[in-house]
Amino acid sequence: MNKYVVSIGDVALDIFSKIESGLFYATDTPAITSIHPGGSAANFATWISRLGGNS
């Protein structure tokens, strides 16, 4: 199963969600979501991609 990282955030706020299962069309997927102060979500996504992840 391929794993993907989705980053959503603003200049001073990042929101992270982790799912344990796959995403399927027209369904609900439970996730653990957390909000963190600080960095840019775009920078996070860039580094995930550079490290070989799907972002």
N, CA, C and O atoms as CSV, one atom per row, in Angstrom:
chain,resi,resn,atom,element,x,y,z
A,1,MET,N,N,0.852,-1.177,0.000
A,1,MET,CA,C,0.000,0.000,0.000
A,1,MET,C,C,0.892,1.233,0.000
A,1,MET,O,O,1.807,1.335,0.818
A,2,ASN,N,N,0.636,2.169,-0.910
A,2,ASN,CA,C,1.363,3.432,-0.923
A,2,ASN,C,C,0.872,4.318,0.201
A,2,ASN,O,O,-0.320,4.343,0.509
A,3,LYS,N,N,1.790,5.043,0.812
A,3,LYS,CA,C,1.421,5.977,1.869
A,3,LYS,C,C,1.678,7.385,1.374
A,3,LYS,O,O,2.684,7.647,0.716
A,4,TYR,N,N,0.770,8.286,1.690
A,4,TYR,CA,C,0.872,9.668,1.269
A,4,TYR,C,C,0.875,10.579,2.480
A,4,TYR,O,O,0.295,10.252,3.515
A,5,VAL,N,N,1.523,11.715,2.350
A,5,VAL,CA,C,1.540,12.731,3.393
A,5,VAL,C,C,0.852,13.964,2.831
A,5,VAL,O,O,1.227,14.456,1.767
A,6,VAL,N,N,-0.152,14.464,3.538
A,6,VAL,CA,C,-0.839,15.689,3.141
A,6,VAL,C,C,-0.553,16.730,4.206
A,6,VAL,O,O,-0.773,16.485,5.392
A,7,SER,N,N,-0.065,17.892,3.791
A,7,SER,CA,C,0.206,18.962,4.750
A,7,SER,C,C,-0.700,20.143,4.449
A,7,SER,O,O,-0.814,20.586,3.306
A,8,ILE,N,N,-1.341,20.644,5.494
A,8,ILE,CA,C,-2.244,21.789,5.383
A,8,ILE,C,C,-1.815,22.767,6.462
A,8,ILE,O,O,-1.632,22.376,7.615
A,9,GLY,N,N,-1.656,24.009,6.110
A,9,GLY,CA,C,-1.242,24.938,7.145
A,9,GLY,C,C,-1.219,26.373,6.672
A,9,GLY,O,O,-1.561,26.683,5.531
A,10,ASP,N,N,-0.810,27.230,7.570
A,10,ASP,CA,C,-0.698,28.657,7.324
A,10,ASP,C,C,0.663,29.098,7.825
A,10,ASP,O,O,1.467,28.266,8.246
A,11,VAL,N,N,0.930,30.373,7.786
A,11,VAL,CA,C,2.240,30.891,8.169
A,11,VAL,C,C,2.617,30.486,9.594
A,11,VAL,O,O,3.776,30.154,9.844
A,12,ALA,N,N,1.686,30.503,10.513
A,12,ALA,CA,C,2.009,30.227,11.908
A,12,ALA,C,C,1.294,29.004,12.473
A,12,ALA,O,O,1.297,28.798,13.687
A,13,LEU,N,N,0.685,28.194,11.619
A,13,LEU,CA,C,-0.098,27.073,12.123
A,13,LEU,C,C,-0.035,25.913,11.140
A,13,LEU,O,O,-0.291,26.094,9.949
A,14,ASP,N,N,0.301,24.730,11.625
A,14,ASP,CA,C,0.313,23.522,10.805
A,14,ASP,C,C,-0.672,22.520,11.386
A,14,ASP,O,O,-0.812,22.408,12.604
A,15,ILE,N,N,-1.351,21.794,10.512
A,15,ILE,CA,C,-2.299,20.761,10.912
A,15,ILE,C,C,-1.819,19.435,10.329
A,15,ILE,O,O,-1.623,19.322,9.119
A,16,PHE,N,N,-1.630,18.433,11.188
A,16,PHE,CA,C,-1.156,17.123,10.752
A,16,PHE,C,C,-2.240,16.088,11.018
A,16,PHE,O,O,-2.861,16.087,12.080
A,17,SER,N,N,-2.462,15.208,10.047
A,17,SER,CA,C,-3.396,14.093,10.218
A,17,SER,C,C,-2.703,12.805,9.818
A,17,SER,O,O,-2.013,12.750,8.800
A,18,LYS,N,N,-2.890,11.768,10.625
A,18,LYS,CA,C,-2.303,10.459,10.342
A,18,LYS,C,C,-3.430,9.445,10.266
A,18,LYS,O,O,-4.263,9.348,11.167
A,19,ILE,N,N,-3.441,8.681,9.162
A,19,ILE,CA,C,-4.442,7.627,9.019
A,19,ILE,C,C,-3.742,6.275,9.008
A,19,ILE,O,O,-2.595,6.162,8.574
A,20,GLU,N,N,-4.432,5.266,9.482
A,20,GLU,CA,C,-3.861,3.923,9.536
A,20,GLU,C,C,-4.326,3.053,8.371
A,20,GLU,O,O,-3.778,1.974,8.145
A,21,SER,N,N,-5.332,3.517,7.632
A,21,SER,CA,C,-5.856,2.715,6.525
A,21,SER,C,C,-5.798,3.532,5.240
A,21,SER,O,O,-5.351,4.679,5.247
A,22,GLY,N,N,-6.247,2.942,4.145
A,22,GLY,CA,C,-6.257,3.642,2.871
A,22,GLY,C,C,-7.407,4.635,2.772
A,22,GLY,O,O,-8.364,4.580,3.545
A,23,LEU,N,N,-7.296,5.546,1.807
A,23,LEU,CA,C,-8.379,6.476,1.518
A,23,LEU,C,C,-9.228,5.891,0.399
A,23,LEU,O,O,-8.700,5.431,-0.614
A,24,PHE,N,N,-10.532,5.910,0.582
A,24,PHE,CA,C,-11.442,5.369,-0.412
A,24,PHE,C,C,-12.506,6.405,-0.738
A,24,PHE,O,O,-13.000,7.100,0.150
A,25,TYR,N,N,-12.856,6.505,-2.010
A,25,TYR,CA,C,-13.835,7.472,-2.489
A,25,TYR,C,C,-15.180,7.291,-1.785
A,25,TYR,O,O,-15.639,6.166,-1.582
A,26,ALA,N,N,-15.806,8.414,-1.413
A,26,ALA,CA,C,-17.153,8.463,-0.827
A,26,ALA,C,C,-17.264,7.708,0.496
A,26,ALA,O,O,-18.309,7.133,0.798
A,27,THR,N,N,-16.187,7.708,1.285
A,27,THR,CA,C,-16.229,7.087,2.609
A,27,THR,C,C,-15.606,8.029,3.630
A,27,THR,O,O,-14.924,8.987,3.267
A,28,ASP,N,N,-15.841,7.754,4.888
A,28,ASP,CA,C,-15.178,8.474,5.975
A,28,ASP,C,C,-13.959,7.674,6.395
A,28,ASP,O,O,-14.008,6.446,6.466
A,29,THR,N,N,-12.871,8.366,6.672
A,29,THR,CA,C,-11.647,7.710,7.111
A,29,THR,C,C,-11.225,8.313,8.442
A,29,THR,O,O,-10.922,9.505,8.498
A,30,PRO,N,N,-11.195,7.526,9.518
A,30,PRO,CA,C,-10.761,8.063,10.798
A,30,PRO,C,C,-9.286,8.443,10.757
A,30,PRO,O,O,-8.484,7.781,10.099
A,31,ALA,N,N,-8.939,9.510,11.462
A,31,ALA,CA,C,-7.556,9.976,11.492
A,31,ALA,C,C,-7.247,10.595,12.845
A,31,ALA,O,O,-8.141,11.036,13.567
A,32,ILE,N,N,-5.977,10.618,13.167
A,32,ILE,CA,C,-5.497,11.333,14.347
A,32,ILE,C,C,-4.999,12.681,13.834
A,32,ILE,O,O,-4.071,12.733,13.027
A,33,THR,N,N,-5.610,13.771,14.297
A,33,THR,CA,C,-5.281,15.108,13.811
A,33,THR,C,C,-4.719,15.944,14.947
A,33,THR,O,O,-5.219,15.909,16.071
A,34,SER,N,N,-3.665,16.699,14.633
A,34,SER,CA,C,-3.069,17.584,15.631
A,34,SER,C,C,-2.709,18.920,14.988
A,34,SER,O,O,-2.393,18.981,13.800
A,35,ILE,N,N,-2.759,19.982,15.779
A,35,ILE,CA,C,-2.438,21.332,15.323
A,35,ILE,C,C,-1.190,21.789,16.064
A,35,ILE,O,O,-1.096,21.654,17.284
A,36,HIS,N,N,-0.231,22.334,15.314
A,36,HIS,CA,C,1.042,22.744,15.897
A,36,HIS,C,C,1.403,24.158,15.467
A,36,HIS,O,O,1.202,24.527,14.310
A,37,PRO,N,N,1.936,24.950,16.391
A,37,PRO,CA,C,2.425,26.272,16.008
A,37,PRO,C,C,3.757,26.145,15.279
A,37,PRO,O,O,4.458,25.142,15.419
A,38,GLY,N,N,4.095,27.154,14.510
A,38,GLY,CA,C,5.438,27.179,13.929
A,38,GLY,C,C,5.457,27.075,12.430
A,38,GLY,O,O,4.723,27.775,11.734
A,39,GLY,N,N,6.307,26.191,11.934
A,39,GLY,CA,C,6.736,26.086,10.543
A,39,GLY,C,C,5.685,26.168,9.453
A,39,GLY,O,O,4.487,26.290,9.709
A,40,SER,N,N,6.170,26.097,8.255
A,40,SER,CA,C,5.325,26.187,7.074
A,40,SER,C,C,5.009,24.790,6.546
A,40,SER,O,O,5.904,23.961,6.380
A,41,ALA,N,N,3.744,24.541,6.289
A,41,ALA,CA,C,3.339,23.237,5.755
A,41,ALA,C,C,3.968,22.976,4.390
A,41,ALA,O,O,4.249,21.829,4.045
A,42,ALA,N,N,4.189,24.032,3.615
A,42,ALA,CA,C,4.818,23.862,2.297
A,42,ALA,C,C,6.242,23.349,2.434
A,42,ALA,O,O,6.664,22.485,1.665
A,43,ASN,N,N,6.988,23.868,3.401
A,43,ASN,CA,C,8.351,23.382,3.633
A,43,ASN,C,C,8.335,21.918,4.053
A,43,ASN,O,O,9.173,21.133,3.609
A,44,PHE,N,N,7.395,21.555,4.896
A,44,PHE,CA,C,7.256,20.174,5.344
A,44,PHE,C,C,7.008,19.251,4.152
A,44,PHE,O,O,7.652,18.209,4.022
A,45,ALA,N,N,6.070,19.640,3.281
A,45,ALA,CA,C,5.742,18.818,2.114
A,45,ALA,C,C,6.933,18.693,1.169
A,45,ALA,O,O,7.170,17.628,0.600
A,46,THR,N,N,7.677,19.780,1.005
A,46,THR,CA,C,8.862,19.754,0.140
A,46,THR,C,C,9.887,18.760,0.655
A,46,THR,O,O,10.429,17.974,-0.122
A,47,TRP,N,N,10.159,18.781,1.943
A,47,TRP,CA,C,11.165,17.868,2.505
A,47,TRP,C,C,10.695,16.418,2.483
A,47,TRP,O,O,11.507,15.518,2.268
A,48,ILE,N,N,9.408,16.171,2.698
A,48,ILE,CA,C,8.894,14.800,2.582
A,48,ILE,C,C,9.161,14.277,1.173
A,48,ILE,O,O,9.613,13.144,1.006
A,49,SER,N,N,8.884,15.100,0.158
A,49,SER,CA,C,9.118,14.696,-1.236
A,49,SER,C,C,10.591,14.455,-1.514
A,49,SER,O,O,10.949,13.487,-2.184
A,50,ARG,N,N,11.441,15.325,-1.006
A,50,ARG,CA,C,12.885,15.172,-1.237
A,50,ARG,C,C,13.450,13.931,-0.557
A,50,ARG,O,O,14.458,13.378,-0.997
A,51,LEU,N,N,12.798,13.498,0.511
A,51,LEU,CA,C,13.236,12.293,1.212
A,51,LEU,C,C,12.620,11.025,0.610
A,51,LEU,O,O,12.822,9.927,1.129
A,52,GLY,N,N,11.870,11.180,-0.483
A,52,GLY,CA,C,11.314,10.018,-1.173
A,52,GLY,C,C,9.868,9.709,-0.861
A,52,GLY,O,O,9.332,8.717,-1.355
A,53,GLY,N,N,9.222,10.534,-0.050
A,53,GLY,CA,C,7.823,10.299,0.295
A,53,GLY,C,C,6.876,10.859,-0.746
A,53,GLY,O,O,7.286,11.605,-1.636
A,54,ASN,N,N,5.607,10.496,-0.634
A,54,ASN,CA,C,4.550,11.024,-1.506
A,54,ASN,C,C,3.824,12.123,-0.760
A,54,ASN,O,O,3.194,11.870,0.268
A,55,SER,N,N,3.907,13.339,-1.269
A,55,SER,CA,C,3.323,14.467,-0.567
A,55,SER,C,C,2.501,15.298,-1.516
A,55,SER,O,O,1.921,16.305,-1.111
